[in-house]
Amino acid sequence: MADLNPLLNHMFTTRDRDNDFSSDFNCGIKTESGWWHNECTSANINGDYGGMYNNTTKMHWKTWKPNALKQTRMMIKPSRVIG
């Protein structure tokens, strides 16, 4: 779907933990969800479902489709440790 490399080494941001790179506001408050925000990224898979995407609080991934998403599933697999 999309490359998550731009989010590497970002801390998770929530409403009560402002760890994003935006100096103007907390992206966790603006998007009403938690995510590895840079400056309120173009993705919000933890937002509310709301039909058509029209703001940052709806569940979306703008680089994939301009519409709001109905559901998301995050699948994580361990990285290979070379050592």
PDB file of N, CA, C and O in Angstrom:
ATOM      1  N   MET A   1       0.812  -1.191   0.000  1.00  0.00           N
ATOM      2  CA  MET A   1       0.000   0.000   0.000  1.00  0.00           C
ATOM      3  C   MET A   1       0.851   1.248   0.000  1.00  0.00           C
ATOM      4  O   MET A   1       0.680   2.108  -0.864  1.00  0.00           O
ATOM      5  N   ALA A   2       1.750   1.367   0.932  1.00  0.00           N
ATOM      6  CA  ALA A   2       2.612   2.544   0.968  1.00  0.00           C
ATOM      7  C   ALA A   2       3.853   2.224   1.773  1.00  0.00           C
ATOM      8  O   ALA A   2       3.862   1.330   2.619  1.00  0.00           O
ATOM      9  N   ASP A   3       4.866   2.955   1.496  1.00  0.00           N
ATOM     10  CA  ASP A   3       6.132   2.790   2.189  1.00  0.00           C
ATOM     11  C   ASP A   3       6.072   3.514   3.524  1.00  0.00           C
ATOM     12  O   ASP A   3       5.771   4.707   3.572  1.00  0.00           O
ATOM     13  N   LEU A   4       6.350   2.815   4.587  1.00  0.00           N
ATOM     14  CA  LEU A   4       6.337   3.425   5.914  1.00  0.00           C
ATOM     15  C   LEU A   4       7.707   3.929   6.336  1.00  0.00           C
ATOM     16  O   LEU A   4       7.860   4.424   7.452  1.00  0.00           O
ATOM     17  N   ASN A   5       8.706   3.814   5.469  1.00  0.00           N
ATOM     18  CA  ASN A   5      10.051   4.268   5.824  1.00  0.00           C
ATOM     19  C   ASN A   5      10.116   5.716   6.293  1.00  0.00           C
ATOM     20  O   ASN A   5      10.903   6.013   7.191  1.00  0.00           O
ATOM     21  N   PRO A   6       9.322   6.643   5.725  1.00  0.00           N
ATOM     22  CA  PRO A   6       9.382   8.017   6.248  1.00  0.00           C
ATOM     23  C   PRO A   6       9.004   8.130   7.720  1.00  0.00           C
ATOM     24  O   PRO A   6       9.298   9.141   8.357  1.00  0.00           O
ATOM     25  N   LEU A   7       8.358   7.105   8.266  1.00  0.00           N
ATOM     26  CA  LEU A   7       7.948   7.134   9.669  1.00  0.00           C
ATOM     27  C   LEU A   7       8.950   6.474  10.604  1.00  0.00           C
ATOM     28  O   LEU A   7       8.755   6.471  11.820  1.00  0.00           O
ATOM     29  N   LEU A   8      10.022   5.914  10.047  1.00  0.00           N
ATOM     30  CA  LEU A   8      11.034   5.270  10.885  1.00  0.00           C
ATOM     31  C   LEU A   8      11.573   6.249  11.923  1.00  0.00           C
ATOM     32  O   LEU A   8      11.803   7.421  11.627  1.00  0.00           O
ATOM     33  N   ASN A   9      11.766   5.761  13.114  1.00  0.00           N
ATOM     34  CA  ASN A   9      12.310   6.521  14.244  1.00  0.00           C
ATOM     35  C   ASN A   9      11.381   7.616  14.760  1.00  0.00           C
ATOM     36  O   ASN A   9      11.793   8.424  15.593  1.00  0.00           O
ATOM     37  N   HIS A  10      10.144   7.660  14.286  1.00  0.00           N
ATOM     38  CA  HIS A  10       9.171   8.592  14.858  1.00  0.00           C
ATOM     39  C   HIS A  10       8.583   7.953  16.107  1.00  0.00           C
ATOM     40  O   HIS A  10       8.391   6.739  16.161  1.00  0.00           O
ATOM     41  N   MET A  11       8.303   8.764  17.095  1.00  0.00           N
ATOM     42  CA  MET A  11       7.618   8.278  18.284  1.00  0.00           C
ATOM     43  C   MET A  11       6.115   8.356  18.039  1.00  0.00           C
ATOM     44  O   MET A  11       5.652   9.192  17.263  1.00  0.00           O
ATOM     45  N   PHE A  12       5.361   7.493  18.692  1.00  0.00           N
ATOM     46  CA  PHE A  12       3.909   7.459  18.534  1.00  0.00           C
ATOM     47  C   PHE A  12       3.309   8.678  19.216  1.00  0.00           C
ATOM     48  O   PHE A  12       3.650   8.988  20.358  1.00  0.00           O
ATOM     49  N   THR A  13       2.412   9.371  18.517  1.00  0.00           N
ATOM     50  CA  THR A  13       1.761  10.564  19.040  1.00  0.00           C
ATOM     51  C   THR A  13       0.310  10.267  19.374  1.00  0.00           C
ATOM     52  O   THR A  13      -0.394   9.617  18.601  1.00  0.00           O
ATOM     53  N   THR A  14      -0.133  10.744  20.525  1.00  0.00           N
ATOM     54  CA  THR A  14      -1.538  10.650  20.925  1.00  0.00           C
ATOM     55  C   THR A  14      -1.974  12.023  21.411  1.00  0.00           C
ATOM     56  O   THR A  14      -1.176  12.960  21.439  1.00  0.00           O
ATOM     57  N   ARG A  15      -3.234  12.140  21.793  1.00  0.00           N
ATOM     58  CA  ARG A  15      -3.730  13.434  22.290  1.00  0.00           C
ATOM     59  C   ARG A  15      -2.946  13.920  23.501  1.00  0.00           C
ATOM     60  O   ARG A  15      -2.708  15.118  23.654  1.00  0.00           O
ATOM     61  N   ASP A  16      -2.544  12.976  24.368  1.00  0.00           N
ATOM     62  CA  ASP A  16      -1.846  13.372  25.589  1.00  0.00           C
ATOM     63  C   ASP A  16      -0.327  13.219  25.505  1.00  0.00           C
ATOM     64  O   ASP A  16       0.366  13.492  26.485  1.00  0.00           O
ATOM     65  N   ARG A  17       0.200  12.791  24.369  1.00  0.00           N
ATOM     66  CA  ARG A  17       1.649  12.652  24.166  1.00  0.00           C
ATOM     67  C   ARG A  17       2.010  13.244  22.813  1.00  0.00           C
ATOM     68  O   ARG A  17       1.900  12.575  21.786  1.00  0.00           O
ATOM     69  N   ASP A  18       2.438  14.491  22.816  1.00  0.00           N
ATOM     70  CA  ASP A  18       2.751  15.216  21.582  1.00  0.00           C
ATOM     71  C   ASP A  18       4.187  14.917  21.170  1.00  0.00           C
ATOM     72  O   ASP A  18       5.117  15.596  21.606  1.00  0.00           O
ATOM     73  N   ASN A  19       4.366  13.896  20.327  1.00  0.00           N
ATOM     74  CA  ASN A  19       5.696  13.489  19.877  1.00  0.00           C
ATOM     75  C   ASN A  19       5.931  13.743  18.394  1.00  0.00           C
ATOM     76  O   ASN A  19       6.935  13.289  17.846  1.00  0.00           O
ATOM     77  N   ASP A  20       5.022  14.460  17.734  1.00  0.00           N
ATOM     78  CA  ASP A  20       5.181  14.711  16.304  1.00  0.00           C
ATOM     79  C   ASP A  20       6.120  15.895  16.065  1.00  0.00           C
ATOM     80  O   ASP A  20       6.591  16.528  17.010  1.00  0.00           O
ATOM     81  N   PHE A  21       6.383  16.182  14.790  1.00  0.00           N
ATOM     82  CA  PHE A  21       7.321  17.247  14.440  1.00  0.00           C
ATOM     83  C   PHE A  21       6.636  18.568  14.121  1.00  0.00           C
ATOM     84  O   PHE A  21       7.298  19.502  13.668  1.00  0.00           O
ATOM     85  N   SER A  22       5.345  18.671  14.342  1.00  0.00           N
ATOM     86  CA  SER A  22       4.634  19.922  14.103  1.00  0.00           C
ATOM     87  C   SER A  22       4.857  20.850  15.289  1.00  0.00           C
ATOM     88  O   SER A  22       4.615  20.474  16.435  1.00  0.00           O
ATOM     89  N   SER A  23       5.312  22.047  15.010  1.00  0.00           N
ATOM     90  CA  SER A  23       5.530  23.016  16.089  1.00  0.00           C
ATOM     91  C   SER A  23       4.266  23.826  16.374  1.00  0.00           C
ATOM     92  O   SER A  23       4.191  24.518  17.389  1.00  0.00           O
ATOM     93  N   ASP A  24       3.271  23.742  15.484  1.00  0.00           N
ATOM     94  CA  ASP A  24       2.059  24.553  15.627  1.00  0.00           C
ATOM     95  C   ASP A  24       0.968  23.895  16.467  1.00  0.00           C
ATOM     96  O   ASP A  24       0.204  24.586  17.140  1.00  0.00           O
ATOM     97  N   PHE A  25       0.889  22.559  16.432  1.00  0.00           N
ATOM     98  CA  PHE A  25      -0.184  21.874  17.141  1.00  0.00           C
ATOM     99  C   PHE A  25       0.178  20.412  17.342  1.00  0.00           C
ATOM    100  O   PHE A  25       1.152  19.918  16.775  1.00  0.00           O
ATOM    101  N   ASN A  26      -0.614  19.728  18.153  1.00  0.00           N
ATOM    102  CA  ASN A  26      -0.446  18.296  18.401  1.00  0.00           C
ATOM    103  C   ASN A  26      -1.272  17.541  17.361  1.00  0.00           C
ATOM    104  O   ASN A  26      -2.496  17.672  17.328  1.00  0.00           O
ATOM    105  N   CYS A  27      -0.616  16.760  16.522  1.00  0.00           N
ATOM    106  CA  CYS A  27      -1.318  16.008  15.473  1.00  0.00           C
ATOM    107  C   CYS A  27      -2.282  14.982  16.053  1.00  0.00           C
ATOM    108  O   CYS A  27      -3.268  14.638  15.401  1.00  0.00           O
ATOM    109  N   GLY A  28      -2.026  14.487  17.252  1.00  0.00           N
ATOM    110  CA  GLY A  28      -2.949  13.558  17.894  1.00  0.00           C
ATOM    111  C   GLY A  28      -4.288  14.208  18.188  1.00  0.00           C
ATOM    112  O   GLY A  28      -5.328  13.553  18.119  1.00  0.00           O
ATOM    113  N   ILE A  29      -4.269  15.494  18.514  1.00  0.00           N
ATOM    114  CA  ILE A  29      -5.512  16.241  18.732  1.00  0.00           C
ATOM    115  C   ILE A  29      -6.155  16.583  17.394  1.00  0.00           C
ATOM    116  O   ILE A  29      -7.364  16.420  17.230  1.00  0.00           O
ATOM    117  N   LYS A  30      -5.365  17.051  16.445  1.00  0.00           N
ATOM    118  CA  LYS A  30      -5.906  17.454  15.138  1.00  0.00           C
ATOM    119  C   LYS A  30      -6.557  16.281  14.411  1.00  0.00           C
ATOM    120  O   LYS A  30      -7.616  16.446  13.806  1.00  0.00           O
ATOM    121  N   THR A  31      -5.940  15.099  14.461  1.00  0.00           N
ATOM    122  CA  THR A  31      -6.481  13.933  13.756  1.00  0.00           C
ATOM    123  C   THR A  31      -7.427  13.105  14.623  1.00  0.00           C
ATOM    124  O   THR A  31      -8.090  12.193  14.129  1.00  0.00           O
ATOM    125  N   GLU A  32      -7.487  13.424  15.915  1.00  0.00           N
ATOM    126  CA  GLU A  32      -8.301  12.691  16.888  1.00  0.00           C
ATOM    127  C   GLU A  32      -7.926  11.216  16.953  1.00  0.00           C
ATOM    128  O   GLU A  32      -8.786  10.356  17.149  1.00  0.00           O
ATOM    129  N   SER A  33      -6.628  10.926  16.786  1.00  0.00           N
ATOM    130  CA  SER A  33      -6.167   9.536  16.855  1.00  0.00           C
ATOM    131  C   SER A  33      -4.667   9.490  17.086  1.00  0.00           C
ATOM    132  O   SER A  33      -3.974  10.503  17.000  1.00  0.00           O
ATOM    133  N   GLY A  34      -4.187   8.302  17.379  1.00  0.00           N
ATOM    134  CA  GLY A  34      -2.755   8.102  17.545  1.00  0.00           C
ATOM    135  C   GLY A  34      -2.116   7.587  16.266  1.00  0.00           C
ATOM    136  O   GLY A  34      -2.736   6.837  15.512  1.00  0.00           O
ATOM    137  N   TRP A  35      -0.869   7.991  16.024  1.00  0.00           N
ATOM    138  CA  TRP A  35      -0.137   7.551  14.832  1.00  0.00           C
ATOM    139  C   TRP A  35       1.298   8.036  14.959  1.00  0.00           C
ATOM    140  O   TRP A  35       1.615   8.857  15.820  1.00  0.00           O
ATOM    141  N   TRP A  36       2.157   7.523  14.098  1.00  0.00           N
ATOM    142  CA  TRP A  36       3.531   7.989  14.013  1.00  0.00           C
ATOM    143  C   TRP A  36       3.538   9.200  13.086  1.00  0.00           C
ATOM    144  O   TRP A  36       3.961   9.112  11.933  1.00  0.00           O
ATOM    145  N   HIS A  37       3.071  10.315  13.598  1.00  0.00           N
ATOM    146  CA  HIS A  37       2.918  11.516  12.778  1.00  0.00           C
ATOM    147  C   HIS A  37       4.256  12.201  12.551  1.00  0.00           C
ATOM    148  O   HIS A  37       5.112  12.237  13.435  1.00  0.00           O
ATOM    149  N   ASN A  38       4.418  12.735  11.369  1.00  0.00           N
ATOM    150  CA  ASN A  38       5.529  13.630  11.075  1.00  0.00           C
ATOM    151  C   ASN A  38       5.004  15.032  11.350  1.00  0.00           C
ATOM    152  O   ASN A  38       5.183  15.554  12.450  1.00  0.00           O
ATOM    153  N   GLU A  39       4.372  15.634  10.386  1.00  0.00           N
ATOM    154  CA  GLU A  39       3.649  16.885  10.603  1.00  0.00           C
ATOM    155  C   GLU A  39       2.211  16.646  10.176  1.00  0.00           C
ATOM    156  O   GLU A  39       1.746  17.222   9.192  1.00  0.00           O
ATOM    157  N   CYS A  40       1.519  15.812  10.901  1.00  0.00           N
ATOM    158  CA  CYS A  40       0.153  15.378  10.584  1.00  0.00           C
ATOM    159  C   CYS A  40       0.130  14.768   9.191  1.00  0.00           C
ATOM    160  O   CYS A  40      -0.324  15.384   8.227  1.00  0.00           O
ATOM    161  N   THR A  41       0.621  13.564   9.114  1.00  0.00           N
ATOM    162  CA  THR A  41       0.836  12.836   7.867  1.00  0.00           C
ATOM    163  C   THR A  41      -0.418  12.702   7.021  1.00  0.00           C
ATOM    164  O   THR A  41      -1.507  13.111   7.423  1.00  0.00           O
ATOM    165  N   SER A  42      -0.246  12.134   5.869  1.00  0.00           N
ATOM    166  CA  SER A  42      -1.362  11.951   4.940  1.00  0.00           C
ATOM    167  C   SER A  42      -2.115  10.651   5.208  1.00  0.00           C
ATOM    168  O   SER A  42      -2.895  10.204   4.367  1.00  0.00           O
ATOM    169  N   ALA A  43      -1.891  10.049   6.358  1.00  0.00           N
ATOM    170  CA  ALA A  43      -2.599   8.819   6.709  1.00  0.00           C
ATOM    171  C   ALA A  43      -3.162   8.924   8.122  1.00  0.00           C
ATOM    172  O   ALA A  43      -2.546   9.507   9.014  1.00  0.00           O
ATOM    173  N   ASN A  44      -4.331   8.353   8.300  1.00  0.00           N
ATOM    174  CA  ASN A  44      -4.951   8.274   9.619  1.00  0.00           C
ATOM    175  C   ASN A  44      -5.782   6.998   9.652  1.00  0.00           C
ATOM    176  O   ASN A  44      -6.991   7.040   9.423  1.00  0.00           O
ATOM    177  N   ILE A  45      -5.150   5.877   9.931  1.00  0.00           N
ATOM    178  CA  ILE A  45      -5.891   4.611   9.924  1.00  0.00           C
ATOM    179  C   ILE A  45      -6.607   4.361  11.247  1.00  0.00           C
ATOM    180  O   ILE A  45      -7.323   3.368  11.376  1.00  0.00           O
ATOM    181  N   ASN A  46      -6.434   5.223  12.213  1.00  0.00           N
ATOM    182  CA  ASN A  46      -7.101   5.083  13.503  1.00  0.00           C
ATOM    183  C   ASN A  46      -8.231   6.088  13.684  1.00  0.00           C
ATOM    184  O   ASN A  46      -8.767   6.226  14.783  1.00  0.00           O
ATOM    185  N   GLY A  47      -8.596   6.788  12.618  1.00  0.00           N
ATOM    186  CA  GLY A  47      -9.665   7.780  12.694  1.00  0.00           C
ATOM    187  C   GLY A  47     -11.042   7.150  12.592  1.00  0.00           C
ATOM    188  O   GLY A  47     -11.174   5.934  12.450  1.00  0.00           O
ATOM    189  N   ASP A  48     -12.066   7.993  12.666  1.00  0.00           N
ATOM    190  CA  ASP A  48     -13.453   7.543  12.548  1.00  0.00           C
ATOM    191  C   ASP A  48     -13.799   7.266  11.094  1.00  0.00           C
ATOM    192  O   ASP A  48     -13.275   7.913  10.186  1.00  0.00           O
ATOM    193  N   TYR A  49     -14.696   6.290  10.877  1.00  0.00           N
ATOM    194  CA  TYR A  49     -15.219   6.074   9.532  1.00  0.00           C
ATOM    195  C   TYR A  49     -16.249   7.155   9.268  1.00  0.00           C
ATOM    196  O   TYR A  49     -17.091   7.441  10.120  1.00  0.00           O
ATOM    197  N   GLY A  50     -16.182   7.753   8.098  1.00  0.00           N
ATOM    198  CA  GLY A  50     -17.114   8.839   7.829  1.00  0.00           C
ATOM    199  C   GLY A  50     -17.501   8.981   6.380  1.00  0.00           C
ATOM    200  O   GLY A  50     -17.696  10.104   5.914  1.00  0.00           O
ATOM    201  N   GLY A  51     -17.621   7.885   5.640  1.00  0.00           N
ATOM    202  CA  GLY A  51     -18.020   8.008   4.237  1.00  0.00           C
ATOM    203  C   GLY A  51     -16.923   8.650   3.412  1.00  0.00           C
ATOM    204  O   GLY A  51     -15.817   8.116   3.332  1.00  0.00           O
ATOM    205  N   MET A  52     -17.208   9.778   2.804  1.00  0.00           N
ATOM    206  CA  MET A  52     -16.211  10.477   1.988  1.00  0.00           C
ATOM    207  C   MET A  52     -15.178  11.148   2.887  1.00  0.00           C
ATOM    208  O   MET A  52     -15.519  11.738   3.913  1.00  0.00           O
ATOM    209  N   TYR A  53     -13.928  11.049   2.492  1.00  0.00           N
ATOM    210  CA  TYR A  53     -12.855  11.721   3.230  1.00  0.00           C
ATOM    211  C   TYR A  53     -12.999  13.217   3.039  1.00  0.00           C
ATOM    212  O   TYR A  53     -13.026  13.693   1.904  1.00  0.00           O
ATOM    213  N   ASN A  54     -13.091  13.955   4.107  1.00  0.00           N
ATOM    214  CA  ASN A  54     -13.174  15.408   3.985  1.00  0.00           C
ATOM    215  C   ASN A  54     -12.375  16.158   5.042  1.00  0.00           C
ATOM    216  O   ASN A  54     -12.328  17.388   5.016  1.00  0.00           O
ATOM    217  N   ASN A  55     -11.761  15.461   5.949  1.00  0.00           N
ATOM    218  CA  ASN A  55     -10.893  16.145   6.906  1.00  0.00           C
ATOM    219  C   ASN A  55      -9.926  15.152   7.531  1.00  0.00           C
ATOM    220  O   ASN A  55      -9.990  13.955   7.252  1.00  0.00           O
ATOM    221  N   THR A  56      -9.053  15.638   8.358  1.00  0.00           N
ATOM    222  CA  THR A  56      -7.975  14.814   8.906  1.00  0.00           C
ATOM    223  C   THR A  56      -8.437  13.820   9.960  1.00  0.00           C
ATOM    224  O   THR A  56      -7.675  12.922  10.318  1.00  0.00           O
ATOM    225  N   THR A  57      -9.665  13.947  10.472  1.00  0.00           N
ATOM    226  CA  THR A  57     -10.111  13.047  11.535  1.00  0.00           C
ATOM    227  C   THR A  57     -10.697  11.745  11.008  1.00  0.00           C
ATOM    228  O   THR A  57     -10.874  10.803  11.781  1.00  0.00           O
ATOM    229  N   LYS A  58     -11.002  11.662   9.721  1.00  0.00           N
ATOM    230  CA  LYS A  58     -11.590  10.446   9.151  1.00  0.00           C
ATOM    231  C   LYS A  58     -10.505   9.434   8.813  1.00  0.00           C
ATOM    232  O   LYS A  58      -9.359   9.803   8.556  1.00  0.00           O
ATOM    233  N   MET A  59     -10.872   8.156   8.813  1.00  0.00           N
ATOM    234  CA  MET A  59      -9.933   7.086   8.500  1.00  0.00           C
ATOM    235  C   MET A  59      -9.577   7.163   7.013  1.00  0.00           C
ATOM    236  O   MET A  59     -10.448   7.015   6.155  1.00  0.00           O
ATOM    237  N   HIS A  60      -8.293   7.395   6.710  1.00  0.00           N
ATOM    238  CA  HIS A  60      -7.886   7.561   5.315  1.00  0.00           C
ATOM    239  C   HIS A  60      -6.409   7.253   5.122  1.00  0.00           C
ATOM    240  O   HIS A  60      -5.637   7.177   6.078  1.00  0.00           O
ATOM    241  N   TRP A  61      -6.041   7.081   3.867  1.00  0.00           N
ATOM    242  CA  TRP A  61      -4.644   6.962   3.433  1.00  0.00           C
ATOM    243  C   TRP A  61      -4.594   7.667   2.084  1.00  0.00           C
ATOM    244  O   TRP A  61      -4.805   7.044   1.044  1.00  0.00           O
ATOM    245  N   LYS A  62      -4.316   8.967   2.105  1.00  0.00           N
ATOM    246  CA  LYS A  62      -4.464   9.811   0.916  1.00  0.00           C
ATOM    247  C   LYS A  62      -3.646   9.365  -0.282  1.00  0.00           C
ATOM    248  O   LYS A  62      -4.087   9.536  -1.419  1.00  0.00           O
ATOM    249  N   THR A  63      -2.465   8.797  -0.062  1.00  0.00           N
ATOM    250  CA  THR A  63      -1.646   8.403  -1.206  1.00  0.00           C
ATOM    251  C   THR A  63      -2.177   7.146  -1.881  1.00  0.00           C
ATOM    252  O   THR A  63      -1.728   6.803  -2.975  1.00  0.00           O
ATOM    253  N   TRP A  64      -3.114   6.457  -1.259  1.00  0.00           N
ATOM    254  CA  TRP A  64      -3.703   5.256  -1.844  1.00  0.00           C
ATOM    255  C   TRP A  64      -5.022   5.576  -2.530  1.00  0.00           C
ATOM    256  O   TRP A  64      -5.192   5.281  -3.713  1.00  0.00           O
ATOM    257  N   LYS A  65      -5.957   6.178  -1.801  1.00  0.00           N
ATOM    258  CA  LYS A  65      -7.248   6.579  -2.354  1.00  0.00           C
ATOM    259  C   LYS A  65      -7.703   7.849  -1.652  1.00  0.00           C
ATOM    260  O   LYS A  65      -7.430   8.029  -0.465  1.00  0.00           O
ATOM    261  N   PRO A  66      -8.391   8.727  -2.364  1.00  0.00           N
ATOM    262  CA  PRO A  66      -8.854   9.965  -1.734  1.00  0.00           C
ATOM    263  C   PRO A  66     -10.107   9.784  -0.881  1.00  0.00           C
ATOM    264  O   PRO A  66     -10.573  10.741  -0.264  1.00  0.00           O
ATOM    265  N   ASN A  67     -10.657   8.574  -0.837  1.00  0.00           N
ATOM    266  CA  ASN A  67     -11.878   8.324  -0.070  1.00  0.00           C
ATOM    267  C   ASN A  67     -11.540   7.854   1.337  1.00  0.00           C
ATOM    268  O   ASN A  67     -10.443   7.366   1.605  1.00  0.00           O
ATOM    269  N   ALA A  68     -12.516   8.015   2.227  1.00  0.00           N
ATOM    270  CA  ALA A  68     -12.349   7.465   3.571  1.00  0.00           C
ATOM    271  C   ALA A  68     -12.356   5.943   3.481  1.00  0.00           C
ATOM    272  O   ALA A  68     -12.969   5.372   2.579  1.00  0.00           O
ATOM    273  N   LEU A  69     -11.681   5.296   4.406  1.00  0.00           N
ATOM    274  CA  LEU A  69     -11.625   3.837   4.448  1.00  0.00           C
ATOM    275  C   LEU A  69     -12.712   3.305   5.380  1.00  0.00           C
ATOM    276  O   LEU A  69     -13.089   3.979   6.339  1.00  0.00           O
ATOM    277  N   LYS A  70     -13.213   2.109   5.107  1.00  0.00           N
ATOM    278  CA  LYS A  70     -14.212   1.485   5.976  1.00  0.00           C
ATOM    279  C   LYS A  70     -13.563   0.771   7.144  1.00  0.00           C
ATOM    280  O   LYS A  70     -14.088   0.776   8.257  1.00  0.00           O
ATOM    281  N   GLN A  71     -12.421   0.156   6.887  1.00  0.00           N
ATOM    282  CA  GLN A  71     -11.726  -0.578   7.944  1.00  0.00           C
ATOM    283  C   GLN A  71     -10.251  -0.665   7.600  1.00  0.00           C
ATOM    284  O   GLN A  71      -9.852  -0.507   6.447  1.00  0.00           O
ATOM    285  N   THR A  72      -9.466  -0.914   8.606  1.00  0.00           N
ATOM    286  CA  THR A  72      -8.026  -1.106   8.409  1.00  0.00           C
ATOM    287  C   THR A  72      -7.577  -2.294   9.247  1.00  0.00           C
ATOM    288  O   THR A  72      -8.232  -2.690  10.211  1.00  0.00           O
ATOM    289  N   ARG A  73      -6.457  -2.839   8.853  1.00  0.00           N
ATOM    290  CA  ARG A  73      -5.835  -3.911   9.628  1.00  0.00           C
ATOM    291  C   ARG A  73      -4.333  -3.700   9.533  1.00  0.00           C
ATOM    292  O   ARG A  73      -3.776  -3.654   8.436  1.00  0.00           O
ATOM    293  N   MET A  74      -3.684  -3.574  10.667  1.00  0.00           N
ATOM    294  CA  MET A  74      -2.239  -3.417  10.689  1.00  0.00           C
ATOM    295  C   MET A  74      -1.628  -4.775  11.024  1.00  0.00           C
ATOM    296  O   MET A  74      -1.924  -5.373  12.058  1.00  0.00           O
ATOM    297  N   MET A  75      -0.781  -5.239  10.133  1.00  0.00           N
ATOM    298  CA  MET A  75      -0.120  -6.526  10.333  1.00  0.00           C
ATOM    299  C   MET A  75       1.373  -6.267  10.477  1.00  0.00           C
ATOM    300  O   MET A  75       1.995  -5.654   9.609  1.00  0.00           O
ATOM    301  N   ILE A  76       1.933  -6.734  11.570  1.00  0.00           N
ATOM    302  CA  ILE A  76       3.338  -6.473  11.875  1.00  0.00           C
ATOM    303  C   ILE A  76       4.080  -7.794  11.899  1.00  0.00           C
ATOM    304  O   ILE A  76       3.635  -8.759  12.521  1.00  0.00           O
ATOM    305  N   LYS A  77       5.200  -7.830  11.225  1.00  0.00           N
ATOM    306  CA  LYS A  77       6.021  -9.034  11.291  1.00  0.00           C
ATOM    307  C   LYS A  77       7.397  -8.634  11.806  1.00  0.00           C
ATOM    308  O   LYS A  77       7.883  -7.548  11.490  1.00  0.00           O
ATOM    309  N   PRO A  78       8.020  -9.485  12.582  1.00  0.00           N
ATOM    310  CA  PRO A  78       9.323  -9.155  13.143  1.00  0.00           C
ATOM    311  C   PRO A  78      10.362  -8.978  12.042  1.00  0.00           C
ATOM    312  O   PRO A  78      10.342  -9.673  11.026  1.00  0.00           O
ATOM    313  N   SER A  79      11.247  -8.054  12.264  1.00  0.00           N
ATOM    314  CA  SER A  79      12.337  -7.878  11.306  1.00  0.00           C
ATOM    315  C   SER A  79      13.384  -8.960  11.543  1.00  0.00           C
ATOM    316  O   SER A  79      13.503  -9.504  12.641  1.00  0.00           O
ATOM    317  N   ARG A  80      14.111  -9.245  10.530  1.00  0.00           N
ATOM    318  CA  ARG A  80      15.164 -10.254  10.633  1.00  0.00           C
ATOM    319  C   ARG A  80      16.359  -9.643  11.345  1.00  0.00           C
ATOM    320  O   ARG A  80      16.881  -8.610  10.926  1.00  0.00           O
ATOM    321  N   VAL A  81      16.777 -10.269  12.397  1.00  0.00           N
ATOM    322  CA  VAL A  81      17.914  -9.775  13.171  1.00  0.00           C
ATOM    323  C   VAL A  81      19.171 -10.476  12.678  1.00  0.00           C
ATOM    324  O   VAL A  81      19.257 -11.704  12.685  1.00  0.00           O
ATOM    325  N   ILE A  82      20.136  -9.687  12.253  1.00  0.00           N
ATOM    326  CA  ILE A  82      21.416 -10.237  11.800  1.00  0.00           C
ATOM    327  C   ILE A  82      22.414 -10.020  12.920  1.00  0.00           C
ATOM    328  O   ILE A  82      22.634  -8.894  13.364  1.00  0.00           O
ATOM    329  N   GLY A  83      22.993 -11.069  13.354  1.00  0.00           N
ATOM    330  CA  GLY A  83      23.845 -10.799  14.457  1.00  0.00           C
ATOM    331  C   GLY A  83      24.845 -11.781  14.780  1.00  0.00           C
ATOM    332  O   GLY A  83      25.609 -11.595  15.727  1.00  0.00           O
TER     333      GLY A  83
END
